[in-house]
Amino acid sequence: MTQARISQSEFVALVAMLFATIAISIDAMLPALPEIAATLSPEAPNAAQLVVTSFVLGMGVGTLFTGPLSDAFGRKRVILVGSGLYALAAMACYFAPSLEVLLAARLLQGLAAAAPRTVSIAMVRDLHSGREMARIMSFAMAIFTIVPAIAPLMGQGIIALGGWHSIFLAYILFSGFTMLWLGLRQPETLAPEHRRPLHLGDLWRATGELFAHRIVLVSILLQTLTLAALFGTLSSLQGIFEQQFNRADSFPLWFALIAVTSMAGSLLNTRFVMTLGMRRIVQHTYLAMLALTLLSLAILGSGLLHGTFGFAIQILWCIGLFSMMGLTMGNLNALAMEPVGHIAGLAASVISSAATVGSVALAIPLGLAFDGTSTPLLAGVAMLVALALVLARVSLGEPRPAA
């Protein structure tokens, strides 16, 4: 018996929760980094940041495979298997006796998390395209923002009750919830007659076709720079709050405020993308973020404002950075996926994998440059956003209107 198609509202909420697998896996860990450092790497506290980047690296590598697998076996099956492996890796993290074992388990967890993150994009492309896809993605991102808002608070509460190891039990529960929702409610979006067998030659030709589209290459580079700014910030933010502003205990509350407020980026995109277009919004967003970053660097780096006023500048900058994600990533994905709907799974995999792995390569040195202040982070993000702005201005011209 064929499942009835669920409402668009429920579909958007489900996609948001599948996206949220990544957010909860990263953001709930942030309050635990000081305890992980004290327990597993007291001689090198900055090494605890690798708990974040090792997960992201695994996700980037896993993303390369999950899309083609979903093209061959269907979207639901691949997401469900990936979510199950994610839960098993979380259990391995729970029992990890050393930082090295924890990092290896987090790498595996990231590999498995690539399935819900990447294949959900292909699911959206199966049903929507162009600006409508960007609109759906923006709605999903707006709902998804709730998870990073509460994840650090959740992590802090779990740490208080059962120690930092217990965070991984919450990951297992979350994965079980999304698997049940997907399995019971969402119909398969890729019909059997549209599936593509896993033949190496076919995959190679499809990848060649993918990279023949200039917009795909531009989107990958822009996503790489944008994600590098995000991951570098996530790696350093807990330390900035603790060492520069002495607000470690209230970090989850401030992070929640940042996440909820930055939901405005996704909501603005849903409001204006149909009229202004994806390219124009991306360019203007990078320009505004570069101006905000240079201003914040001048104020905080010079010590012109400090204490409460300096902290307010830091919060405003974080809201701007997180809002940039909502105003760019959905649009960049939609631009890249528009001409490759017939190979949506492989396209989502290759695009996400290349952007994620590239961003990790940039984010790791940015995070390790942390010196107790926000100056290295702001300087690094300014360079990343400036490069993104130049590339967007040169390469993202508005397409000619249809005749």
ABEGO torsion letter per residue (X at the ends): XBBBBBBAAAAAAAAAAAAAAAAAAAAAAAAAAAAAAAAABAABAAAAAAAAAAAAAAAAAAAAAAAAAAAAAEAAAAAAAAAAAAAAAAAAAAABABAAAAAAAAAAAAAAAAAAAAAAAAAAAAABBEAAAAAAAAAAAAAAAAAAAAAAAAAAAAAAAAEAAAAAAAAAAAAAAAAAAAAAABBBABBAAABBBBBAAAAAAAAAAAAABAAAAAAAAAAAAAAAAAAAAAAAAAAAAAAAAGAAAAAAAAAAAAAAAAAAAAAAAAAAAAAAEAAAAAAAAAAAAAAAAAAAAAAAAAGABBEAAAAAAAAAAAAAAAAAAAAAAAAAAAAAAAAAAAAAAAAAAAAAAAAAAAAAAAAAAAAAABAGBAAAAAAAAAAAAAAAAAAAAAABBBBBBBX
